Amino acid sequence: MKQKLKAKNNNPRPNECQLIEETLKLARPWGLEAEVMWTAMQNYQKFHDSAPETYNIEWALKCGIDEWDL
């Protein structure tokens, strides 16, 4: 089951922080918080500089979620 990440417009936190929090909540029941974030940050580091508008933090977090089948 593919999870959708969605930031809330009425939340004062930056959208990226909201997406990170949501990703960590998805990973927590399986104790995979570090693994999901590690995968996300590895993908972000590898691709972000080449096309920042495409390879943004939301994309990277989705990569982490998909990699760990959450």
N, C-alpha and C positions, 0 to 999 in steps of 0.2 A: 504494500500500500504506500503510495507516494504521498508524502506530507507537503502541504503548502505553507510557506512562511508568509506572514502578513503583519506588517506594522500597523498600529492604530494611529490615525491622524490626530486624535485628541489627547494622546499621551505626550507629556513634555519631554520625555527622553528622546534622544536621537534615534532615527529609524534603525540604524545599524545596531545600536545597543538592544533595541527591542528584538531584533531578529536573532542576535546572539543568545539572549535570554530564552527565547522560544526554542532555539536549537538545543540548548542545554537541558531544558525541560523534557524534550523528546528523548534525549540520550540517557537521562538520569535513571529511569526504571531498570535499565540494563547495565548501569555503571560504566557507560561508554562516553562520558563527557569529554575526557582527555583525548580519546581516540578520534572522536568526531571532530573536535577542534583542531587536532593535529593534522588530520587529512584536509580540512578546510584551509588551514593556513599554508600548508604545502602547496595546494593548488593555487591559492591566491598569490603566493610569492612567485610561483613559476609563470603565471600567465598575466597578471595584472598590468605590468608595464607595457605589454604589447598592445592592449586594447582596454583601458580602464573602464570605459563605458559598458563594455560587454562583460569583462571579467572582474566584477565588483564583489563586495563582501557577501551580498545575497547569493550570488552565483556560487561562491566558494562554500558557503554554508550548505547549500543544496548538494554540492559535491560530497561533503562530509556525511550528510544524511544518507545519500544514495549509496555511498561506499559501504556503510555499515547497515544497510537495509532497514532503516528506521521508517 
